Amino acid sequence: MQVKSYKAGNVGEVEFDESSFGGKVLYRTLKDAVVMHMANQRQGTAKVRGRSEVKGTNAKPYKQKHTGRARAGDRKSPIWRGGGTVFGPHPRDFSYHMPAKARRVALRSALAGKIADGELVIADFGEFSQPSSKAARKILNDLGSPNRACIVISERNTNLWKSFRNFPRVAVRVADELCTFDVVNGGLIIAERGAVDSVSARVGVSAKPEGGK
C-alpha cells in the first residue's frame, strides 16, 4: 500500500508492505497495554495518617457514662476533627506486566491502526549535525503541523532529540524503546525507514520471540 513519505522538504507517497503488522487491530489487547503503561507510571506515594499515626492524647475526652453523649475513646478517633483517616491511601506499587507476546501484539495492533488511519509517515530526516529547532519546525510544518507527533528513529541521535524536545506534544523515541502507549498517544507517527524495519523485526507477524522460542 501507499503511505506518506517525507524527504528534503517534499511530502509524497512511498510503497509500504504492511503485512508484517497484520492489518487487524485487537482493541482489547491494545487497551490492556495502555492501561498497564499508565499504571506503571504511577508513583504510588499517596499517604495519609491513620489513627495510630496522628498526634494526640490517649486519654478519654470525657467520662464513659452519664453525659448523654456517645462513648468516645480518644481524640485520634476518625469521627473527630483532626483524627486519623479510615482506609486512606498508603504507599504501594501499582506496576504489573503483561506477557511479552501480548505486548508485542498490542504494539503491532497500534501500528496497524495508524497505517489504516493514514497516520504513518516514512521520513528521511537527513543529518542533524547540531541541534536546530528551526529545522525541526520546518519538518513539522511541511507535514501539516500536527497537534501531536511521535518521532521514531533507528538509533539514538542527541542532536535530533534536542531539536524536537521543546515542541509541545512532540516525543522522540528510539525504535527499540517504542511501546504501545507511545504509538496510541503519539498522534502522527513520523518514522525513519530503518526504525520501521526494526520495529517490524521485533513485533511483526513473522518476528521470532526473544530467546528463539
N, C-alpha and C positions, 0 to 999 in steps of 0.2 A: 504494500500500500504506500501511498504518498504521505509524508509528514513534513512539517515546516522545517526549513533549514535557514541557517544564518552564517554568512561568511563575508568578511571585509565590508560590512555595512549593507550587504544585499540580503534581502529576505526572499526565499524561494521555497521550492519543494524538493525532496530527495526520496529515493526509493528506500523503503524500510521493511524488513522482514519481522512482522510482529508475532509470528507463530511461536517463538520461544516464550512469550508471555501468555500464551493460552487463549487470550481473547475473551475469557469469561471472568466476570467479577463475582467473587464469592463474598457477598456483603457481610454475612455473619462473621466470617473469619477476619475480614477487614476491620469490622467494629471491635472485635476482641483484641486485635493487635493495637489499635489506637487507645482503647481503654487501658490496656496493660502499660503502654508507654506513659500515659498520663499518671497512672498510679505509681509508676517507678520514679516519677519526677517529684512526688510529694516528699517533703522533708520529714513529716511525722513528728514535729517538735511541739505541737499544741499541748499545753499543760495547764491544769487548774489545781487548786489546793483542796484536798478532801478534809473531812472533819478532823483527822489526826494531824493535819499539817498547818491549820490556821492558828494564829496566835490568840490566846485567851486562857482564862482560868478554868479549872476543872470543877470549881465549886458550883453548887446549885444556885440559880439566881434568886430563888425563894423556896420556902419550905414545901414539902411534898403535899401536905394536906391542909384543909380548912382555909383555903384562899379563894375558892370559887373559880380558879383558873386551871387550865390543863397542866398536867405534870411536865416538868422541864428538867433536863439533866444538867446541861451547861450551855454557856453562850456560844459554843462552837457547833451547836446543832444546826443542820441545814435549814430548819424552819425559822431561824433567827437571821436578822440582817447582819451581814459580816461573818456568817457561819460558813462551814465548808460546803462544797458543791457535791451533789449526789450524781454518780455515774458520769462525771465530766471526762473530757478527753485527757489522755496520758500519752507520753511519747511511745510511738510504735513504728514498726517497719511495714509500710504498705506495699512494698515491692513483691512481685511474683513474676514468673516466667512461663510463657507458652512453650510448647515443644518446638524445637528448631525447625522441623518440617512445616509446622503451622505458620511460623514466622516467615519462612520463605514463600509459602503460598500466599500469605497476606500481602507481601511486597510485590509479588508477581501480579496479583489482582489489582493492586493500586496502580501499577504502571499500565496494565491493560485498560483500566478505566480512563487514565489520562490520554492514552493513544486514541481510544474511541471518541473522546471528547475533543480531540484536536489540540490538546494542551501539552504536547511534547515538541520541543524544538531541538534539532541536532545542530549544534553550533561549533564553529571554529573561532575561538577567542583570540587567536594569534598569540604573540609573545607580549606578556606584561613584564617588560624589563625593569619597571619600577611602578609603585602604586600610582594609580591615576583614576580619580573619581570622575574626571571628565570623560575618559574612555569608557568607563563603566556606565555612565549616564547615557552615552550615545548608543550603547548596545541595547539598553532598556528602552530608550526612545524609539529605536529602529524596530523593536518588537512590539510597539504599541503601548509602551508604558504600563505594563501590567500592575495591578494593585498588589499582588503578591507573586514572588518568583523564588524558585529554588535552583541555584546554580550547582550542577553536578560535574565535577572534574575527575579526571583519571587518577591524578596524584596530587599531593599537596603542592600548593602554589601560594606562597605567602603574599606576593605582590598582588595577585588576583583577589585573594581574600581581603586584603587591606583596601582594595579599590571598591569593593561592594559592601563592606561592613557598615558603612554609615547610612545606607539606604534603608528606610523602614520597611519591614516585612519582606526583606530580601535575605535569603540564607545561602551560604556556600557549604556544600558537603562533598567529601571525597566518596567516590563510588563504593569503596569497601565499607564505609560507615553509614551509607544510606539506609534508612529504615522506613517502615510503612508510614509513620506519622509525618516524616519529612515530605513524603510524596503527597499524602492526603491534604496536609495543611500548607503545602508549598505554592499552590496556585499554578502558575505556568512553570513547567519543568524545562530548564534550558541546560542541555547536557552535551558534553563532548561525545563524539562517536566512540572513542575508546572507553569512556565511562559507561556508556550503554552496553557495550560488549562485555565489560567487566561485570556489570550487574546481571546481565543475561547468563553469563557463565556461573554466577553464584546462585541465582534463584530461578533460572529458566526451566522450562518443562523438561529439557534433557539434561539439566545440571545434576551432577553427582553430589550426594551429601558429603560433608567433611568426614574424612577417615575412610572414604571409598566404600561405605556401607550403603 
